């Protein structure tokens, strides 16, 4: 159903509960290894979809 709106669902997600605990005194976000790992997985999936969708746009 979402594909008819040109929306693709990524199964990968980054969950950051109580995100304020990861902000240091200089107001920089300091993620845990798990947050970094899941972020990498999500961005890799997004990059794969980006390549596929870009190829579809250039063919039209």
N, C-alpha and C positions, 0 to 999 in steps of 0.2 A: 504494500500500500504506500509506504513512504517513497519507494523508488519512482512512483508516478509523479512525485513532487521533486525529483532529482535529489533526494536525500538518501544517504547510505548510512547504515547503522554500524558502528564499531563496537565489537564485543569487549574490547579492551577499555578499561577505565582507570582513572586515578582517584582513589578515595583518600581524602585528607581530613580526618576527624579533628575537630578542635584546632584548626590551622594556626591560631595565634600562638600556640606553644612552640611553633617552629620559627618564629620571628625573633631575631636576636636584638641586642641593644641598638644596633645601627640600622634597624628596620629591614634587614636582609632575611630572606627566607632560607632556612637551613633544613633541607629535607633529610629524612632517614634514608638508609640504603634501600629499603622496600619502596619508598615513594619514588626514588630515582629509578629503580628497576621497572616499576609499573609505568612510569612516565616514558621510559625508553621503549617499552613494548607498545604503548599506545601510539607514540610518534612513528614508530616503524610501520604499524598497521595503517596509519594515516598516510604515510609516504607511499605505501603500496597502492592504496586507493587513489591517491593523487595522480600517480602515473597512469593508472587505468583510465581514470576520468579525463585526464588531459589528452590521452590518445584518442578517446572518443570524440572530443571537441575538435581536434585537428582534422579528423576524417570527414567531418560534415561540411 
